[in-house]
């Protein structure tokens, strides 16, 4: 009996072919095969009393006709078609669309369809899945379909209003617009922030054995020391210069630090951003490849759970490799935060073979180096979760100088435990000399430094993902797409790994918040995600959820279209007179392809010119002229010489600015390659 197995990607076909015999033909759908049409909304909406019916019009996607033809041809020869797409909502939808297309076969005896799902591409997982095929889970399909239709309704109905009320060419997204709101509000927090002066005062002290250490000002007259001006700082420094120092109390304690749980999708994206400097999109692209090659379990998961066989494998490897003292006394189980549905109860992201340590791992293709770096993160995090705690000795010494109290803190690692996998953290090592209560100390130097409080930090990939997850906006599998989309639309831009909102992003967000306050509300957006989860669990009808949303949204669209005022996109003045008309002023505008110069009298004056962004404090390494930030044809940022083409110097890496700390910032391509 001939069997046709259909997966998403060619890499997956190669991986499965290692385990399946000649009875199986394995083909790839190359991702999704059908979708709503690109040129129109593709939805027929009919009102039936108090309810609505939504009928999507699915079309074979552009560029997929030839692959669909090949699949149909192979299906006509097969007695059994096994749908083996990914084990999540998108994968279930792909299987459903493929079955719908292949069911159109003219074969007299229709082939039998089976759905299999596996969370790792290993021989055991594949064979287990083949022994337990199932029907397509329509609850998962309907959840994916509801999300797709919901996003299409918002995009196709709201975007024309933005064209009319803000600027042509703009678009809105149900979740993306709310994500931009987070960044806009963060920008306004930063704008409102007023730095507060404070002084850090420290004293270099010496014991009677000649050992030096540093203590910091803590209290004055038994109250927390607040030093907010130079005069007060000077008075304290003067007292410290004259006073005598005595050890008041020595406190010692043992501190145990437990390891982190294994990775789920969101924490993997955050760790890759913090440790490797990667975008969420790049992380997911590399993780997808690792999964398809059979190196890790499925990478789209909300679960911290590890299968019993995996836990046994991890603990055995730790004991044999590092010794029993590095193994946690009891097996650790981690509770997943949030909602983990039974149909999507995957394992945490882990290696499929723990004996394949990072030094023995070799990736494949052009992304081999990236695969090795991400695999190392996953391998260490998974092993660490079953290792012994790291143990530290903490020492705190209270020191008296008149009515002034100082504090010296020391940390010594007593047992590295799980931290052995990551190397000793130097910041956690601070030795203090042995001291006893009543010991006299000698002052060597008093150090005072003026400082100012810092504004709230801008979002980066890691912190934005953390905030989205905390608020329930989107789901981990959609974070990469959300972040990529808001950059592609020029609502935000990323500089030095931080997100900055553009004038277009501010204008669109303000318009939407004013006119669509419910749809832009964080809790409302999170509730919609919960509704999609309820559909996936079979607890909510997808038509009901869409109808409830559409009834209110439709009426609001009509009202805003008729009543709302047009808003302008803010511009930034250059202080220069327009060289074309002589009346207007040259301003900086945000456009679809970046910033440009134009006259503020547009459209009466048509003057435009490129906007050149110079990198201050940096000279071209080749000719010494100024360095500018440029873009490739695909929109990727890079640094180049202002004298191009006479000077051809260029770099993806941000050049060192005089006076700044050394940076390893690399401008990252949207596709994830450096």
HUTA-V387448 format. One record per residue. N is the residue number from 1. SS is DSSP state (alpha for helix, beta for strand, coil for the rest). PSI is psi in degrees with one decimal (none if undefined). D_CENTER is the distance of its C-alpha to the mean C-alpha in whole Angstrom. Layout:
N,SS,PSI,D_CENTER
N,SS,PSI,D_CENTER
This chain:
1,coil,126.3,46
2,coil,138.4,43
3,beta,132.8,39
4,beta,122.2,37
5,beta,128.5,33
6,beta,120.9,30
7,beta,-175.9,27
8,coil,-38.1,24
9,coil,155.2,24
10,alpha,-35.8,27
11,alpha,-41.2,25
12,alpha,-36.0,25
13,alpha,-40.6,29
14,alpha,-40.7,30
15,alpha,-42.6,28
16,alpha,-32.2,30
17,alpha,-20.0,33
18,coil,-22.1,33
19,coil,-17.3,34
20,coil,145.9,36
21,coil,-170.5,40
22,coil,-13.6,42
23,coil,-16.3,42
24,beta,131.3,38
25,beta,128.0,37
26,beta,125.2,33
27,beta,159.0,32
28,beta,139.2,28
29,coil,-12.2,28
30,coil,47.9,25
31,coil,-150.8,22
32,coil,145.5,23
33,coil,-27.6,27
34,beta,149.8,28
35,beta,175.3,26
36,beta,147.7,27
37,coil,151.3,29
38,coil,-31.4,28
39,coil,-9.5,31
40,coil,172.5,31
41,coil,-38.0,30
42,coil,28.9,31
43,beta,130.3,32
44,beta,117.0,35
45,beta,122.1,35
46,beta,138.3,39
47,beta,127.8,40
48,beta,89.4,42
49,coil,-119.3,43
50,coil,-4.0,40
51,beta,170.9,38
52,beta,152.2,36
53,beta,133.4,36
54,beta,120.5,33
55,beta,105.8,34
56,beta,146.2,31
57,coil,101.6,33
58,beta,138.4,31
59,beta,150.2,32
60,beta,132.2,31
61,coil,154.3,28
62,coil,130.1,29
63,coil,0.2,30
64,coil,-1.1,30
65,alpha,-43.8,34
66,alpha,-41.3,35
67,alpha,-39.3,32
68,alpha,-39.7,33
69,alpha,-41.7,37
70,alpha,-40.7,37
71,alpha,-41.9,35
72,alpha,-39.9,38
73,alpha,-42.8,41
74,alpha,-35.7,39
75,alpha,-31.8,39
76,alpha,-23.0,43
77,alpha,-12.9,44
78,coil,144.1,42
79,coil,-25.2,43
80,beta,131.8,40
81,beta,120.7,37
82,beta,116.7,34
83,beta,111.5,30
84,coil,40.1,28
85,coil,175.2,24
86,coil,152.5,21
87,coil,56.1,22
88,coil,-172.0,19
89,alpha,-43.7,20
90,alpha,-42.8,19
91,alpha,-39.4,22
92,alpha,-39.3,24
93,alpha,-39.9,24
94,alpha,-45.9,25
95,alpha,-42.7,28
96,alpha,-43.7,29
97,alpha,-40.8,29
98,alpha,-44.8,31
99,alpha,-40.3,33
100,alpha,-42.0,34
101,alpha,-42.7,35
102,alpha,-17.4,37
103,coil,-12.5,39
104,coil,1.8,40
105,coil,144.9,42
106,coil,4.5,46
107,coil,135.7,47
108,coil,-46.7,49
109,coil,111.9,48
110,coil,136.8,44
111,coil,156.4,42
112,beta,127.9,41
113,beta,139.0,37
114,beta,145.5,35
115,beta,127.0,31
116,coil,150.4,30
117,coil,137.9,26
118,coil,149.2,25
119,coil,-0.3,22
120,coil,148.1,23
121,coil,77.6,25
122,coil,162.9,28
123,alpha,-45.6,32
124,alpha,-43.5,32
125,alpha,-40.2,29
126,alpha,-47.2,30
127,alpha,-38.6,34
128,alpha,-43.0,33
129,alpha,-40.6,31
130,alpha,-31.1,34
131,alpha,-17.1,37
132,coil,63.6,35
133,coil,164.1,34
134,beta,178.6,34
135,coil,162.5,34
136,coil,133.1,31
137,coil,100.8,29
138,alpha,-21.7,29
139,alpha,-41.2,28
140,alpha,-40.9,24
141,alpha,-45.3,25
142,alpha,-33.4,26
143,alpha,-42.3,23
144,alpha,-41.9,21
145,alpha,-39.8,24
146,alpha,-42.3,24
147,alpha,-43.5,20
148,alpha,-43.3,22
149,alpha,-40.6,25
150,alpha,-46.5,23
151,alpha,-36.0,21
152,alpha,-40.7,24
153,alpha,-47.5,26
154,alpha,-47.9,24
155,alpha,-46.8,23
156,alpha,-25.9,27
157,alpha,-30.9,28
158,alpha,-35.0,26
159,alpha,-42.8,26
160,alpha,-32.1,30
161,alpha,-38.8,30
162,alpha,-39.0,27
163,alpha,-43.1,30
164,alpha,-37.3,33
165,alpha,-20.7,32
166,coil,-70.7,29
167,coil,146.6,29
168,coil,148.1,30
169,coil,-3.1,27
170,coil,158.8,24
171,coil,156.6,22
172,coil,152.6,21
173,coil,143.7,18
174,coil,-45.6,18
175,coil,-37.3,15
176,alpha,-40.7,14
177,alpha,-35.4,16
178,alpha,-36.5,16
179,alpha,-40.0,12
180,alpha,-37.0,14
181,alpha,-41.1,17
182,alpha,-43.6,14
183,alpha,-36.6,14
184,alpha,-46.1,18
185,alpha,-35.0,19
186,alpha,-40.2,17
187,alpha,-38.6,19
188,alpha,-31.7,22
189,alpha,-43.3,22
190,alpha,-40.7,22
191,alpha,-36.5,25
192,alpha,-18.0,27
193,coil,134.5,26
194,coil,116.8,29
195,coil,140.4,29
196,coil,133.4,32
197,beta,139.8,34
198,beta,161.7,34
199,beta,133.2,36
200,beta,122.9,35
201,beta,124.0,38
202,beta,157.0,39
203,beta,128.6,42
204,beta,119.0,42
205,beta,161.7,45
206,beta,136.0,47
207,coil,174.1,49
208,coil,-8.3,52
209,coil,5.4,51
210,coil,16.4,50
211,coil,127.0,46
212,beta,148.4,44
213,beta,171.5,41
214,beta,135.1,39
215,beta,149.9,39
216,beta,145.5,37
217,beta,131.1,39
218,beta,-49.5,38
219,beta,154.4,41
220,beta,122.2,44
221,coil,44.7,47
222,coil,14.1,45
223,beta,149.6,42
224,beta,130.4,39
225,coil,124.2,39
226,coil,110.3,38
227,coil,100.8,39
228,coil,11.8,38
229,coil,162.7,40
230,alpha,-33.6,42
231,alpha,-47.9,45
232,alpha,-41.1,44
233,alpha,-40.8,42
234,alpha,-39.6,46
235,alpha,-40.2,48
236,alpha,-41.9,46
237,alpha,-41.3,46
238,alpha,-42.1,49
239,alpha,-38.8,50
240,alpha,-31.8,48
241,alpha,-30.1,50
242,alpha,-22.5,53
243,coil,169.9,52
244,coil,147.6,52
245,beta,132.4,50
246,beta,139.6,50
247,beta,121.1,48
248,beta,-42.6,48
249,beta,143.6,45
250,beta,120.9,43
251,beta,126.4,41
252,beta,141.4,40
253,beta,156.0,37
254,beta,136.4,35
255,beta,131.3,31
256,beta,132.5,30
257,beta,117.3,26
258,coil,153.6,24
259,coil,166.3,22
260,coil,157.1,18
261,coil,166.1,18
262,coil,169.0,17
263,beta,141.4,13
264,coil,-179.5,12
265,alpha,-49.1,9
266,alpha,-41.0,7
267,alpha,-29.4,8
268,alpha,-43.6,8
269,alpha,-40.5,5
270,alpha,-43.4,6
271,alpha,-41.4,9
272,alpha,-34.6,8
273,alpha,-44.3,7
274,alpha,-41.5,10
275,alpha,-42.4,12
276,alpha,-12.4,12
277,coil,25.3,11
278,coil,152.7,9
279,coil,162.0,6
280,alpha,-36.8,4
281,alpha,-44.2,8
282,alpha,-41.9,10
283,alpha,-45.1,8
284,alpha,-34.5,9
285,alpha,-44.0,12
286,alpha,-41.0,14
287,alpha,-37.7,13
288,alpha,-43.1,15
289,alpha,-42.3,18
290,alpha,-39.4,18
291,alpha,-46.9,19
292,alpha,-27.7,21
293,coil,-4.2,23
294,coil,16.3,24
295,coil,-30.9,22
296,beta,165.2,19
297,coil,175.7,19
298,coil,135.0,17
299,coil,1.5,14
300,coil,96.3,13
301,coil,146.9,14
302,coil,11.5,14
303,coil,144.2,17
304,coil,0.9,18
305,coil,140.8,21
306,coil,137.2,23
307,coil,147.7,26
308,alpha,-40.6,29
309,alpha,-33.1,30
310,alpha,-41.8,27
311,alpha,-43.1,27
312,alpha,-43.2,31
313,alpha,-42.4,30
314,alpha,-48.7,27
315,alpha,-36.7,30
316,alpha,-43.1,33
317,alpha,-43.2,31
318,alpha,-48.8,30
319,alpha,-42.9,34
320,alpha,-32.6,35
321,alpha,-43.4,33
322,alpha,-15.4,33
323,coil,153.9,36
324,alpha,-25.3,36
325,alpha,-18.8,36
326,alpha,-0.5,32
327,beta,134.8,31
328,coil,145.5,31
329,coil,-36.5,34
330,coil,153.4,33
331,coil,132.1,30
332,coil,133.5,27
333,coil,133.8,25
334,coil,130.7,22
335,coil,130.2,22
336,coil,135.4,19
337,coil,154.1,17
338,coil,-160.8,17
339,coil,119.4,19
340,coil,111.4,20
341,coil,148.4,22
342,alpha,-40.1,25
343,alpha,-18.3,24
344,alpha,26.2,21
345,coil,71.3,21
346,coil,171.3,20
347,coil,170.0,20
348,coil,168.0,17
349,beta,121.5,16
350,coil,162.2,19
351,beta,150.2,21
352,coil,-19.9,24
353,coil,106.0,26
354,coil,-22.5,26
355,coil,-14.4,29
356,coil,81.7,27
357,coil,162.0,26
358,alpha,-34.6,24
359,alpha,-13.6,27
360,alpha,0.2,28
361,coil,136.3,25
362,coil,121.2,25
363,coil,-174.3,23
364,coil,155.7,24
365,alpha,-160.0,24
366,alpha,-23.0,23
367,alpha,20.0,19
368,alpha,-44.6,22
369,alpha,-41.9,20
370,alpha,-40.1,17
371,alpha,-42.3,18
372,alpha,-40.1,20
373,alpha,-42.5,17
374,alpha,-38.1,14
375,alpha,-39.6,17
376,alpha,-42.0,19
377,alpha,-47.2,16
378,alpha,-43.0,16
379,alpha,-47.5,20
380,alpha,-39.8,20
381,alpha,-39.2,18
382,alpha,-45.9,20
383,alpha,-43.1,23
384,alpha,-32.6,22
385,coil,-16.8,22
386,coil,14.0,26
387,beta,166.1,27
388,coil,155.8,29
389,coil,150.6,28
390,beta,140.3,28
391,beta,130.0,31
392,beta,146.9,32
393,beta,116.5,35
394,beta,134.6,34
395,beta,130.9,37
396,beta,127.6,38
397,beta,118.6,41
398,beta,131.0,42
399,beta,136.8,45
400,beta,136.2,47
401,beta,91.0,49
402,coil,-127.8,51
403,coil,10.6,49
404,beta,137.0,46
405,beta,134.9,43
406,beta,158.0,41
407,beta,130.2,38
408,beta,132.3,38
409,beta,136.1,35
410,beta,145.4,35
411,beta,128.6,33
412,beta,129.1,34
413,beta,120.6,32
414,beta,-37.0,35
415,beta,126.1,33
416,coil,-28.3,30
417,alpha,-131.5,29
418,alpha,-22.3,25
419,alpha,-10.1,25
420,alpha,-32.0,27
421,alpha,-20.0,24
422,coil,-4.4,22
423,coil,152.1,25
424,coil,133.1,27
425,coil,110.8,25
426,alpha,-31.7,27
427,alpha,-21.2,26
428,alpha,-1.5,27
429,coil,112.9,31
430,beta,100.6,33
431,coil,138.4,37
432,coil,145.4,39
433,coil,159.6,43
434,coil,130.2,45
435,coil,156.6,47
436,coil,155.9,49
437,coil,132.5,50
438,coil,-9.5,52
439,coil,136.5,52
440,beta,141.7,52
441,beta,150.9,50
442,beta,132.0,50
443,beta,130.4,48
444,beta,-39.6,47
445,beta,142.8,45
446,beta,127.4,44
447,beta,127.5,40
448,beta,139.6,39
449,beta,127.6,36
450,beta,134.3,35
451,beta,168.7,32
452,beta,143.6,30
453,coil,147.7,27
454,coil,147.9,24
455,coil,165.7,22
456,coil,141.5,19
457,coil,140.6,16
458,coil,155.7,14
459,coil,141.6,10
460,beta,-174.3,8
461,alpha,-47.0,4
462,alpha,-47.9,5
463,alpha,-31.2,8
464,alpha,-42.8,7
465,alpha,-41.9,4
466,alpha,-41.5,8
467,alpha,-41.0,10
468,alpha,-43.6,9
469,alpha,-41.7,10
470,alpha,-37.8,13
471,alpha,-6.0,14
472,coil,24.4,14
473,coil,119.6,13
474,coil,-173.0,12
475,coil,156.8,11
476,alpha,-35.2,8
477,alpha,-15.1,10
478,alpha,-6.7,10
479,alpha,-42.9,6
480,alpha,-42.8,6
481,alpha,-39.6,10
482,alpha,-49.8,9
483,alpha,-38.3,7
484,alpha,-42.6,10
485,alpha,-44.2,13
486,alpha,-22.5,13
487,alpha,-41.6,13
488,alpha,-34.2,16
489,coil,0.4,18
490,coil,24.9,18
491,coil,-30.6,17
492,beta,159.0,15
493,beta,156.0,15
494,beta,124.4,13
495,beta,130.3,16
496,coil,39.8,15
497,coil,4.6,11
498,beta,148.7,12
499,beta,130.1,12
500,beta,135.0,16
501,beta,143.8,17
502,coil,169.4,20
503,alpha,-32.8,23
504,alpha,-43.9,23
505,alpha,-39.0,20
506,alpha,-46.1,22
507,alpha,-45.9,25
508,alpha,-43.6,23
509,alpha,-46.1,21
510,alpha,-40.4,25
511,alpha,-45.5,26
512,alpha,-40.9,24
513,alpha,-38.7,24
514,alpha,-40.5,28
515,alpha,-20.8,29
516,coil,58.4,27
517,coil,-35.8,26
518,coil,-46.5,25
519,coil,-25.4,23
520,coil,2.0,21
521,coil,138.0,21
522,alpha,-44.6,18
523,alpha,-37.0,20
524,alpha,-44.3,22
525,alpha,-41.0,18
526,alpha,-37.9,18
527,alpha,-37.4,21
528,alpha,-39.1,21
529,alpha,-39.7,18
530,alpha,-38.6,20
531,alpha,-40.3,23
532,alpha,-37.5,21
533,alpha,-38.6,21
534,alpha,-37.2,25
535,alpha,-45.0,26
536,alpha,-30.4,24
537,coil,-1.7,26
538,coil,17.9,29
539,coil,-7.6,30
540,coil,136.9,29
541,coil,132.4,31
542,alpha,-35.9,28
543,alpha,-37.5,31
544,alpha,-46.5,32
545,alpha,-45.9,28
546,alpha,-40.1,28
547,alpha,-41.7,32
548,alpha,-43.5,31
549,alpha,-48.1,28
550,alpha,-36.7,30
551,alpha,-45.6,33
552,alpha,-43.5,32
553,alpha,-40.3,30
554,alpha,-46.7,33
555,alpha,-36.8,35
556,alpha,-38.5,32
557,alpha,-45.3,32
558,alpha,-41.5,36
559,alpha,-46.0,36
560,alpha,-39.2,33
561,alpha,-37.2,35
562,alpha,-36.8,38
563,alpha,-24.4,38
564,coil,148.9,35
565,coil,152.4,35
566,coil,142.6,34
567,coil,153.4,32
568,coil,158.4,31
569,coil,124.4,28
570,coil,144.8,29
571,coil,165.2,30
572,beta,127.3,30
573,beta,144.9,34
574,beta,-13.3,35
575,beta,7.2,39
576,beta,144.2,40
577,beta,144.4,43
578,coil,125.9,42
579,coil,-11.9,44
580,coil,-51.3,45
581,coil,-21.6,46
582,coil,-5.2,47
583,coil,-43.2,46
584,coil,-178.8,43
585,beta,141.6,40
586,beta,128.8,37
587,beta,160.6,34
588,beta,125.7,30
589,beta,153.6,28
590,beta,125.8,25
591,beta,-179.2,26
592,coil,-32.0,24
593,coil,17.5,24
594,beta,-169.8,23
595,beta,149.7,26
596,beta,164.1,29
597,beta,142.8,33
598,beta,172.5,35
599,beta,141.8,38
600,coil,-4.6,37
601,coil,5.7,40
602,coil,137.6,38
603,coil,1.0,40
604,coil,-33.9,43
605,coil,129.7,42
606,coil,12.2,40
607,coil,130.2,40
608,beta,155.5,36
609,beta,154.4,35
610,beta,148.0,32
611,coil,121.6,30
612,coil,122.1,30
613,beta,111.1,27
614,beta,147.5,29
615,beta,105.3,27
616,beta,144.8,30
617,beta,13.1,31
618,beta,139.2,31
619,beta,150.3,33
620,coil,131.4,33
621,coil,-18.1,34
622,coil,-44.5,36
623,coil,-9.6,38
624,coil,-2.1,37
625,coil,-179.5,37
626,beta,151.8,34
627,beta,136.7,30
628,beta,154.1,28
629,beta,124.9,25
630,beta,174.9,25
631,beta,143.6,23
632,coil,176.1,24
633,coil,-25.0,25
634,coil,5.3,22
635,coil,6.9,20
636,coil,133.2,19
637,beta,143.5,20
638,beta,168.5,22
639,beta,135.7,25
640,beta,174.6,29
641,beta,142.5,32
642,coil,-17.9,34
643,coil,17.8,37
644,coil,139.3,35
645,coil,1.8,37
646,coil,-34.0,40
647,coil,127.0,37
648,coil,11.8,34
649,coil,136.4,32
650,beta,155.6,28
651,beta,141.3,25
652,coil,-27.2,22
653,beta,135.0,21
654,coil,125.0,22
655,coil,156.3,26
656,coil,124.7,27
657,coil,133.6,28
658,coil,132.0,31
659,coil,-13.9,31
660,coil,154.8,27
661,coil,153.1,25
662,coil,135.2,25
663,coil,147.4,21
664,coil,20.7,19
665,coil,129.2,17
666,beta,130.1,17
667,coil,127.2,16
668,coil,134.3,14
669,coil,148.0,15
670,coil,-27.9,13
671,coil,-6.5,15
672,coil,3.6,13
673,coil,145.8,16
674,coil,none,17
